[in-house]
Amino acid sequence: MQLPLVLKCKEMGIESHCFAWADGAVCDGYADYFYPISIIEKEQILEKCKEIGIDAIASIASDLAVTTVNYVADKMGLIANPVEYTDITTNKYKMRQALSFDGVPCPLFMVVEDGEIPDISDMTFPLIVKPTDRSGSRGVKKILTVEELSNAIDRAAKESFKNEVIIEEYIEGREISVESISFDGQHHILQITDKVTTGAPYFVELEHHQPSNLPDAVKERVKTIVQKALDALHIRNGASHSELKITPGCDIKIIEIGARMGGDFIGSDLVRLSTGYDFIKGVVEVALGNFNEPELTEQKFSGVYFLSKETEHLQRYIDSWKDYPQIVRGQRTDTELHEIHESADRSGYFIYQSNHKFICN
């Protein structure tokens, strides 16, 4: 998901230096310079960046990279988000605390400490159990009874880098995300995305569609809440991806926010296809300090469908995607179809742009 950033730098005539594990490093061979250093090794990356004399640092699709980006930017006087608030944008428990403190609507929650089963008597089933520090639906599970709690906590803890787990009340309703870009604390809402997931118990995303077909009045409420949430989390610069739920009674709750673009091609492709705004270029401009206010020049529909055992009917669209004028590209990423427990279990995708929502039967 970082490759589009490297390619955009090349297109803009900007020299790129990329850090990643050597094994499976997609951007090696595309970036001008590649360093086999894990993105979590922030001190090593800082020393290399000082040696290079970089002008900017950015990431578009990794929560893990946020820590290093903020750290290096702080040490080198570059543009990013305040390093002292990094934890509240990368740890779901601390994020919940910050949002609740500022009165931003979100589910009831509690953290699991040292693997101990907490007292959940004040919470109402169903509940969601998930790691505090992962994305891509890793370790996420919906539970209906107290008997399921221990196994769900163990599963989430194994997926967590810090062995931390959060429990929160499940919010019934429609899932959306909001794609934004910020510069010097000014937030610009670019698009609202409708989501389709597998549902319980794992909630892995199967489809994303832009623009959302929410009523305009609800969209305005969503935008107001997201702006308040971004301020509460001290997100001042760069992309952000806010996930929300809207209940049948039209209550709006923040589920979580990433100080990065949405994955699943939402930020890298769908925003540009639906609005005409080059989101990746905007992120580069923010990092360099020469940001221009976004101009949304298109009003198209865009979206992505993911292939799995549950969506086997999509195979014909992916295998012959060039036969469909609305499909921008398609790819089979695994020869086998899997039942989905997390995003990595998906076996392919296709992306579309159209004058109407592209429905697959």
N, C-alpha and C positions, 0 to 999 in steps of 0.2 A: 504493500500500500504506500510505501515511500517513493517508489520509482517515479510516479508522476511529478514529484517535486524536483527530482534530479533532472528529468527531461525538460521541465519548465525552465530551470536555471540555464540549461544548454540553449534553449530557444531564446532566452533573454540575453545571452552572451555573458552569463555570470559563471565564474569558476566555482565548481562544487567539490567539496571534500566530504566524503561519506564514511560513517563509522558503523560497523556491524560485526557480528560473528562471521568468521570466514565461511563456515559451513552453511550453504544455502543462501548466501548473500546475493540477493537479486540485483542490487544496484552496482555490484562489482562489474566493471566493464562498461558501465554507462556514466558513472561519475568521473570527473577529471582525475580525482585522486581517491583511493580507497584504503582504509585502515582497518585491519582485522581486530578491532577493539570493541567489546560489547558496549552497547549504549548506556549501560548502568555504571560503567567505569568513569564516573564524571571527572575525577581528579586527573586520570590519564588523558582524557579528552581535552580537558582544560590546558594541560601542558602542551599538547600538540597544537591546539588552536592558537595559543600564544606564539608558538614557534612559526606557525603559518602566517599569523597576523590577519585573522579573519575580519571581515566587515559586518557579518551578520550570522546568526545561528537560528535554525528553525526545524520543526518536525511537523508533519501534517496528520499522522494517523497512529500515534502510539502514546498511550498514557505513560509508559515507562520512560519515554524520551523526555517528557515534560520536566522531570526532575533535573536532568542533565542540561537541557536548554536553559532553564531558569538560572541554574548554578553558574554555568559558563558566562551567560549574559551579564549576570551580576558582577562577577569577578573582572570582566573585561569592559564594563560600561556600555554594553550593547542593549538592544531593545528586546524585552520579553515580559513575562509577568513577574510580579514581586516574589523574590526567592523565599521570603519569610512566610508566604501563603501557599507555597507549593503543596504542602500536605493536604490542604482542604480541597484541592482539585484532583488529587490522586488517591485519596483514601475515602471510601464511601461513608464510613462512620463519621470522620471529621467533617466531611461535606455536609452530612445530615445535621450535625451540631451547628455548623455555621448558618445553614439555611434556616433552621428552626429559631436560632437566636435573633435573626433579622425578620422573622415573621413570614418567611416564604413557605407556602403550603407544601407539605410533603408527608409521607406515611409515618405512622408511629414506628419507632425503631429501638433496638438495643444492641450492644456489642457483646460478643462471647469472649470472655477473658480466660486465658490459660486452659481452654478446652472444656471448662466447666459448663454443665447444662444450666442455663439461667432460669430464674423464676419468670415465666411468661404469663402469669395469671392475669395481668392487666391488659394482655393483648388478645385479639380476637382472631380465630382461625377463619380462613386459611392464612398461612404465613409464607413469606419468601425468605429462603436462607441462601446467602451468597458470600463469596470472599470479599473483603474490603478493598482489594487492590488488583482485580482482574477485570477484563472486558471480554467481548465475544461470547457471552453466555457461559463462560467456564465456571463450573461449580455451582450454578444457579439451580435451585429446585423449589417448587411449590409444595408445601405439606399441608395436610388436612387434620392431622391428629398429633398429640404430644408423643405418641409412640414412634413417629417418624423423625422426630427432632434430632436424636443422637446421630443417626446415620447421615442425615442431611448436613449436620455440622461437620462430621468427619470428612464427608465428600468435599465440602467447600474449603475446609482447612487445608486439605491436600493440594488444592489448586492455588492457594494463596501463597505469595512469596513470603509473607510475614506470619503465616499461620493464624491470620485474623479473620473472623467471620462476623457478619452483621445479620440480624434477624429483623424483618420489618413486616408490617401488616400488608397483605395483598390488596391492591386497589383494583377493583373490577372496573373495566372500561376500555375505551379506545386508546390505542397507543399512537403517539406522534413524536416527531423530533423537530427541533428548530435549529436551523443552520445560521450562524452569525459570524461576523468579523468585527473586531474592535481595534481602535487605535487611540492611545492616550486616554482610555476610559470612556470613549464614545462608542456606543454599540450600534451596529447596523444589522438588522434582521434581513437575511437574504431570501430565505425560503422556509416553508413548513412542509414536513414530509409525513405522509401516511404510511404506517407500518402494518405488515401482516406477519404473525409469528406462528410457530407450531402450537402455541398455547401450552397449557399445563402438561407435564410438570417442568419442562426445561426452557420454554419461551425463546427458542432460537428463531432468528429473523429469516423469513422466506421471501418477502417482497418489500420493496420501498417504492413509493410513488409520489411524485411532485407535480403540481402543487396539491396540498391537502384540499379536500372538498368540504372542510368545516365551514359553517356559516361565518360570514365576515365579522359579525359581532363577537363570536367566540375566538376567532383569530386575533382580534385586537386585545382581548383579555389575555390570551396566551402570550402575546408579545410583551405586554406590560409585566407579567409575572416573570418572564425570562430576563427582561432587562433588570428587574429587581434582584433576581438570583445571581446574575453575573456580577452585579455590584457587591452582593453579599460574599461572593467567593473571591473578590478582588481580581477578577479577570479583566485586564486592562488592554492587552495587546494580543492580536492574532485571532485565529479561528476558535470557534467553540461549537459544541454539539450538545444540545440540551434534550433529554428524553423526558417526556411527560405522559400522564394518563388523564383522560377526561371521563369522569364517571357518568353513568346514565342520568344522574341528576345535574350534570354539567358542572360539577366541582372539578377544578384543575389542580393536579398535584405534580410537583417536580419529582421524578424518579432518580435521575442523576445527570450530571453535566461533566463533559470532558473539555479540557482546555486545548482542544485540537479539532480537526475536521471529523465528521462522522466517517466511519469506515464503510465497508460494503459499497464503495464507489459513490457514496452520497456526496461527499465533499469534492472528491477528485473529478467526478463526471456529471452527476445528476444536476447539481446546482447550475453549472455552465449550460447544460443542455436545456434546462427549463427557463433560465433567466437571461442567458447571454453573458453573465458576469463571469470573468475568469477568476475563480476563487483562489486557485493556487498562486496565480500571479499576485493577487491581493495579499496573500500571506507573505510572499517574498518582499513585496513593497513595504509592508508593515515592519518586517525585520530590518530592512535597510533604512527605514525612517522617511521614505518618500511616498507615503500612502495617499491615494486619491479616493475620494468618496465613491462608493459603488454606484454604477449606473446599470439598472436592470433593463436591458434592451429587447428581451424576448419574452413572450408569454406562451410557452410550449408546455407539453406534458412530457415528463421523463420518468424512467423507473428502471428497476432491476428485479429479475426473478432468479431464484437460486434452485438448483437441481438437487434432489435427494430421493430417497426411497419414497417419501411421502409426496413428492411432486414429479413422479416418473413421467407424467404426460408432457413435461417440458423438453424431453429429449429431442423430439422432432424439430422444435424451434432452434435448439442449440446446434444440432447436427447440420441443419440447413439454414442457418441464420441469414446467409447472404440472399436467400430467396424472399426475405421479408424487408421491404423498403424502410419500415419503421425501426428495425433493429440495427443499432449502431455497431455492435460487435457481440460475439458469443464465444464461449470457451468451455470445453470439457476439461476439468482439472483432475478427474479421477475416473478410471475405467469402470469402477464398481459404484453402485448406489448404496448408501448407508442410511440407516435410521439415525435421525439427528438427536444428539444430546448436547452439542455445542457447534459453534460456527464452523470449526475445522472439519466437521463431518460432511459438509456440503460438497457436491461433486461437479459443480459447474454453474454457469450463469449466462444470462444475456441482458444487455442494456438496450433500452429503446428511447427514441424521441419521436413524438407524434403531435398531431393537432388534437388528440383526444387520448384518454387513458387506454393503453394497450391491454386488452383482456385476453388471458389464455385459458382455454377450456380443455 
